[in-house]
Amino acid sequence: MPGWARVPFIFLTAKTDKADVRRAKGLGADDYITKPFEPEELVVAVGARLKRIQEIVQVSADEFNRLKQQIVMVLSHELRTPLTSILGYTELVLGDAASLSPSAFQEFLLAFSAAASG
């Protein structure tokens, strides 16, 4: 169950055969403690697993934030690039609008379109 992925799974059993240990590990056990056991041993095992899960969650969150920043940077650049071209062509047209021939004006419109298309 995906919702249980963060819950440590620790076998506490009287079975000590290596085959039982391997089977438990194969089923996804995080730890295997055999009876008799000291309560401190169980507390340490649970604490270690919970700490590890917190570390994994933190690393995942850091990686997610790093990827999110990269996406924002790439998208920002990709959005700015066409806008820079469009602004440049706009300044040229506005500066020379009165003296532009219809064909030159059409060339600027084609340049706007190409810049907007990326």
FENNOR-V391804 format. One record per helix or strand. SS is the DSSP state (@ for helix, = for strand). FROM is the first residue (numbers start at 1). LEN is the number of residues. If there is no record, write none. Layout:
SS/FROM/LEN  SS/FROM/LEN
This chain:
@/2/3  =/10/4  @/18/9  =/31/4  @/39/61  @/102/16
